[in-house]
Amino acid sequence: MACTLEPFENPWFFHLSSGINAEYGGDSNIDLVDYSSSDHCTAFIDKMTEHGFAQLISRPTRITDHSATLIDHIFTNSCHNVTRSGIISDSDMSDHLATFICLLTNHAKVAKKLNSENSSTTPSRVINSDTIETFKSKIELVDWNFVLDHDDADQKLTTFLHKYEQLYNECFPLKSKNRSKRSVKKPWIFEWLECACHRKNLLYHKFIKFPSPENKSKYLKMKKFCEKHVKRSKDEYHTKYFERYHTNSKKQWQMINQLLNRSKKKKKKKKKKKKKK
């Protein structure tokens, strides 16, 4: 059954989701595996990308003995809210694999995640055999009977988690770790695009390890997809940058020098000491 793009051509479809975090999911019957060979599929992806929606499901959702298609999609315009997404393969309730998405609903955590991505440092915990043994020892020393002092099940769980998190943070404290320059993300590489580039690299390694026409075709298809969207995303980022700072020549020249790979070397001026007479 062919699927029409008519609902996505309606401007109200995207107007209703503008300015808010929105997710769109369902069986659109458009096989995203055919992205590079199907004009219908390409038009669908380009339309969603144009309005800031990224596809989160990257594996086939309907598999038979002669085909594998990706026709069940989940799109979002707020990748920073997404903590996890994928498919559930251990269910035979339908001939389609179930898709899922996990979202952050706590706005404070979302803001913290965004700030950490833009920061030059990243939080980390030291988890090794020594800290794990310390954590186990502290857990064993706790008399957990105080949890039973509450009659309400929710209160019992809250009390337990509070104590557990306290011990966890004591044994595995958060420490700030400086990011290397190489690890700082390029601002135009969105989360979904980074995942796509990672998949492209995996396909390349698979092709190198098991060279075959099929593996080569999959790698080249993903490579073409990544190159197209990296270029588009980069162009859009720089266009918006110059529009934002169209009255700030300093910011404009900073970006121009960066694009031309011109580093500003500061010459150290030697201060001449005046001899006291």
Order of alpha helices (4+ residues) and beta strands (2+ residues): alpha-alpha-beta-alpha-beta-beta-beta-beta-beta-beta-alpha-beta-alpha-alpha-beta-alpha-alpha-alpha
